[in-house]
Amino acid sequence: MPESFWCKGYNLSSGPKWRLTCWEFSNKSMEPLGMKFEDVFDPRQMSRFNFHGHYYTDSQALDDILHFRCVDFDQYWANVNAEVEAMMANPMIRAMMPTAEQMKQGNAQVAKKPMGFSWMFDTNQEDWIHAFFGSREKQAAIPSFEEGFKLYHPDDQHPTYLDHGYDESKPLEQLTKADLDKAAAFRGGECLEDNHGDIYKPIAWKCADGHTFHSSVNAVLNGGHWCPECLAHEWNYAAMAKVNPFYAQVWNPQHDADDDYCIPMQYSAYDITKKIEEELKEK
């Protein structure tokens, strides 16, 4: 393993052919069952915003080292289809497989659970509705498949590159305190101390809300981490985008300027982490 491999963050992917949307992956999975996405899902209940639809332009870097992309896309799905077809040839297994209508009924039951579509509207969770659909009116305007709703694949051939707030032609080890100040300001905060070229040593930073935290230059600029307190107990991305230009790049294109919803978390990873840290200190 080359020495340059260690202590870095990598964006993991299986390659361009695997840049599938939810509906494309569902179609691939359901094809051997004789179904397609439109048979099972209702577009009027699907979020208008794609929360996980990013492609990483450097995702080949890890494969260049480990060569783990060893399964051909077309061969993989051919194998899946062959396996399912063999299973479906067994009458007992075929009898246990749900029909499209049964899957739709199952989706309807899931939608009634907390954070589901029906739960949002039946219990007047306006912030959730705003987050997923923009508004009740915008959700009501979504057409059904029968009314002409069109599934589409986003353009993945012309990527939009994010600005990371510093001179990315420089290796992280060569960034000066001025470079770190600029990167922190682009995240709405401050760099409170110099790392003196050690990108793995935790140093002090301050976010736009005044929280002070310690993280390495590598974790912030290469790993994408920032203040752990800002989203400790609620999803308040709208407020973050107003003070964090780095984050605003991915928020603003899909949201209105007056978006201000905030959603409390049922479970806080921040609190869980703090509890574990305290328990470890006691041992």
N, C-alpha and C positions, 0 to 999 in steps of 0.2 A: 504494500500500500504506500503510495507516495506521501511524503511528509506534509505536503500541501493539502492533503485530504482532511486532516484533523482540525477540530475546533472551528468549524464553519457551519453555517446553516444552509440547507439545500431545499429547493422546491422540488417535490417529488411528483412525477407524473409518468404515465406509460407512453407518452408520445402524442403527436398531433391527431392520429386516427381516433384516439380515445377522448377527444374533446366533444363529448356527447352531452346534450341537454337531458333533462329528466325524461322528457317524452321520448327522445330517441333511444335512451337506455331501456325505458319501459317497453318500447316496441320490440327491441332486440330480445328482451327477456320473455315477452309474451308471444312472440311469433310462433314458436313451436307448439303453443297451446291453441293456435288458431284465433288469437285475439290481437287487438291493437289498442293503443292508448285511448283513442276516442270511445272505445267500447266500455271502458271502465271508469274514466274520470270526467268530471264536469269542469270546464274552463271557468265557469262563473264562481267556482270555489277555490280557484288557484290564485296564489299571490301574484299581483301585478309586477312585483319587483323581484329580481333574481339576487338573492343574498349571497350566493356562493358561485357566481358565474365568472370567475376570473381564470385566465390562463396565464401561465408564467413563461416568459420568453427565455428564461435561463434554465428551464426544467430539464434540459438535456445534459447539464453539467455533471450531475451525479452518474448518469448512465455512461458518460464518457470515461468515468473512473471504474465503476463497478460492472458495467455491461449487463444490467439486470433485465433489460427489455428483451427477454428471450422468447416471449410468446407472441406469435404473429396475430394481429387483430382478426383477420378473416378466418384464420385457422381456429382461433379460440371460439368464435361464435359458431363455426361449423361443428366443433366438438360439442358445444352446449346443445345445439339443435339435435345432433345425433343421439346424445344421452337422453334428452327429454322425449324424443320420438320413440326410443327404445322402451322407456318407462311407460309411455302412454299406450304402447302395444299390449301392456298387461291390463286386462279388463278391471281387475280389482283396484289398481292404481288409478286408472282413468276415472273410475266411479268416485274416487275420493277427491279428485281435482275440482275446485270450484268453477262454476260458470261465470261468465262476465257479469250477469245479473247478480249473482251471489257476491261477487267482489264489490260491486257497486253498493249493495246493501251493507257490506262490511265497512266500506268507506263512510257510509252515512252514520254508522254507530261510532266510529272513531271521531268523526266531526263533532259529536256531542260532548266529547271529553274536553277538559281544560286545555286551552290553547288551540282547540279545533275550530273549524269554520262556524258550525252551528252554535257552539259555545260563545263565540265572540258576539254574534248577533242576538242570540236569545237572552244573553245576560248583559247586553249593552256595554261591552268592553270597547269603548270608543277609541282609546289609544291603540289597541290591537288592530281594530278595523282600519284606522288611519295608517298604521305601519305597513299592513299587508296590502291594502287596496287604495289608499289615498283618502277615501271617504265612502260613506254609504252610497252616495249618488254615483261615484265612479264604479263601485262594485256592481250596482244595479244596471249600469250601462254595458257591462261585459256581455257579449253575445254568446249563445250556446254554439256547439258545433253545427247544429242544424240551421242556426241563424247566420252561419258564415265565419265563426271564429277560426283563425288561421294559426297553426303552429309554425314556428320558424326557428332557424338555426342562426345564432348571432355570428357576425363576421369575425372569424378567427385568423384571417389572413393579413389583416391590417391592424396590428395591435396599437393600443394607446399606451404610451410609456409614462409611468409615474415619475414625477420629480421628487427626489429624495432629500432635497434641500442642501446638498453639498456637492463639491466637485467629485463626481464619481469616476473620473479618470485617474484619481489618486488611489493607491492602496490605502485601506483603513489605517495601517500603521504609520502612514505619512501625514495624516490629518493633523493640523495644528489646532491650538485652542480656539483660534478664530473660526476655523472650519466647524468645530463642534458647537460654537456659539451660534453659527448660522443654521446648522442642522436643528438645534434645539428651538431656535426662534421660529423655524418653519413648522414646528410642532406646537407652537404657542407657548413655549416655555424657555427655560434657561439651562445652560450647562454651568454648574457651580464650581467645578474644579477641572484641572488639566489631568489627562491620563498619562502624559509623558510618554506617549508611544505604545503603552501597554493596552491593547484593545480588549483584553480579557479581565482586566482589573475593574471591579465595580467602583464607579465614581458617583458623585452626587449630582442630581438633576432636579429641576423644579418644573412642574406643569403649569398650565394656564390658570388652574384653580388654586395654585399655591401649595400643592402637596409636594413634599420633598421625598425623593426615593433614590435608591442606589441601583445602578445597573451598568453593565459594561458597554463600551462603545460597540463592540461586536453584537451584543444583544439588541441594542437600540437600532443601529444602522443596518446590520446584516440580518438580524432576526425579526425586526419590526416591532419590538416591544416598546412600551411607554408606561405611563403612570398606572400602577395597579389599583389605585384608589378611585380613580374617576368613574370607573364602571364596576365598582365593588358591589353595589346593591341594586342597581337599576340600569336599564339600557336607555341611555340619554344621548344617543348619537347626534341628534339634531343640535343640541347645545355644544357638543364637541366640535362639530363641523364649523361652527361660527367662530371658534377661537384657534382651531388647529388646521392651518392650510394644507398640511400633508394629508390629513384625513378627508378634508373637504373635496379633494380631487375625485374620490370615489362616491361621496355622498351627494354632492350638488347636482351631478348630471341626471339623477333619478328622483330628485325631491324638489318641492317648492320652497321658495325662500322663507315662507312663514311656517314651515313644518316645525312643530314644537312638542311633539308627543314624547312621553317618557313612560317606560314600562318597568315596574318593579320586578326584581328577580325572585323566583320562588326559592331558589338555592343560590348561595353566593360562594363561588370558588375562592374568592378573597377571604371570606370568613373561615371556610374549611381549611385553607392553607394556614391561616393564622392559628387556628386551633391545633393543627398538627405540629406547627413550630413550637407552640407552648408545651405540648405534651412531650416533644422530644427534649426540650430544655429540662423538664422535670426528671428525665431518666438519667 
